Amino acid sequence: MQPDPAPSVSLAHHVNLLCGALFYAGLGWPVVPVAPPGAPVARPGKRPLVRDWPTAASASPGQIKAWWERWPDANVGVVTGRRSGLGVLDLDPGKGGTAPLSALESRVGCLPGTVTVVTGSGGAHLYYRHPGVPLLSAADVYGPGLDVRGDGGLVVAPPSRHPCGHRYAWVGGARGLCWEALAEYLADWPVGQLAQLNRPAPPLTSSSSPTESPTRLHPAAGRVVPEAHREARADAIIRGLSERIASRPLGQRARTVYWAGARVAEHAAAGVLAVKQAMPMLVSAGVAAGLTASEATHSANCGLRASEGLAERAA
C-alpha cells in the first residue's frame, strides 16, 4: 500500500495538515488530532483533541478526514509503541540541548542513525523500530531532556506547528518513505546499547582513589573522564560514525553523513573530540561509500552547523 504523497513543509501557509495525517496513516502509523497552538486548552500544540486517544488513534482515511473536517487547524499526533511499531527518542533542548545526548553516546557509543524530525522548539525526534518488548514512555530516561516515547506515547509530527510558531520538519524530507521501504529508513531501537545504562557501576578500587592522578570533568555528563581515555574514546566514536556511513544503503548515505556531522558537533561541544580531527574522517567515509568529495563535505558541514545551531538556541 502506497501512502499519500508527503506534504511540503517549505511554506507554512501551504502546509496541509490533513495530507500529513493521511501520509502517516499510509505508513501504518495511527494518528490523532492535536490541539493547535493558541487553542483554549491546557498544553496547546501538544494535547490530543479526542478522548482515550491511545485507543481512538486511527489509520482509517475516513476517520482522519472526519477529524480534520471538524478541526482543520489541528496538529498531527502519531501514536508510538506497538500499535505503530515506533519507539522515539525525544531530545528536548529546553532541558540541556544536545549535551545529554553527547553524554549518553560517550557512555554507550554512537546511537544508530535513523529517520529524524527537527521539532518546532529546536529539539529532535529520532524514530526507531519498536523493539517488540515493553518500551515505556517516560521523561528524562537517559538524562535531562532525553525522553522516550514508546508504549502509550505520542509525538507531534510534521508539518505541525509548535506554540513558538515554528514547524516540525523531517531532516532531509520524507518523500522517500513508504510502507515497503520503512525497514530501510528506520533503525532498530538500540536495546543493547541502552541496556548498558542499567548495569551497576564498578566498585571503587585503590586505582580509582580520588587521591590518584588528576582527572578532567566531562562538561556534559558531569562525570569524571580520565585524560588517558579521551583519545581512545574519540577514536571509537569516529570509527563508529564511519562504520555507520559505510553500512547504509545507496540513497541514504548523504543523510547519514549529515547525521554524523551533527553527532560530531555534539561530541565536540562536550569536549570529547575535536571537529578538525573528525570531519576529514567523515568525508573520507562518505567518499568510500560512493559520494563525491563535495557531496560528503557539504552533508557533513550542514549537519555540523545544524547541531551547533540547536546548541546555541538552547543556551
Secondary structure, 3 states (H helix, E strand, C coil): CCCCCCCCCCCHHHCCHHHHHHHHHHCCCCEEEECCCCCCCCCCCCCECCCCHHHHCECCHHHHHHHHHHCCCCEEEEECECCCCEEEEEECHHHCCCHHHHHHHHHHCCCCCCEEEECCCCCEEEEEECCCCCCECECCCCCCCEEEECECCEEEECCCECCCCCECEECCCCCCCCHHHHHHHCEECCHHHHHHHHCCCCCCCHHHCCCCCCCEECCCCCCEECHHHHHHHHHHHHHHHHHHHHHCCCCCHHHHHHHHHHHHHHHHHCCCCCHHHHHHHHHHHHHHCCCCHHHHHHHHHHHHHHHHHHHHHHC
